[in-house]
């Protein structure tokens, strides 16, 4: 019986429509595993997000800035993606010299505050 389990490890998956197999083939399973680990590494109680609105240098368009986030790129990237999707707008993130920052297009302070409350992330500012 053990020889049969060894031979199955030596085989290469050629084609499958199973979503679990598709995730393994595309590498998404590894990305999901790393993302879950990164969420556990960041303690949301150890930092406070600072809100501010900016218009300067943006052609009169308003941008909501979330500042003083932890310097953990995976966490910031996932938070940015979630905020963009739930607010229905564009945005970006920067990770520089120990502090990360998220920019969300428009004045979305109320929607972002609700999302941060659900995630139990403290915030201050406008």
NORSUL-V129009 format. One line per field, one symbol per residue. ss: DSSP state (A for helix, B for strand, O for the rest). psi: psi as a letter, one per 40 degrees, with the letter a starting at -180 (. if undefined). Layout:
# NORSUL-V129009
ss = ???
psi = ???
This chain:
# NORSUL-V129009
ss = OAAAAAAAAAOOOOOOOOAAAAAAAAOAAAAAAAAAAAAAAOOOOOOBBBBBBBOOOOOOOOBBBBBBBOOOAAAAAAAAAAAAAAAOOOBBBBBBOOBBBBBBBBOOAAAAAAAAAAOOOBBBOO
psi = dddddddddeihhdhiehdddddddeeddddddddddddddhheeeihhhiiiidheffeihhhhhifiighddddddddddddddefiiiiihhhfehiihhhhigfddddddddddefhiiia.
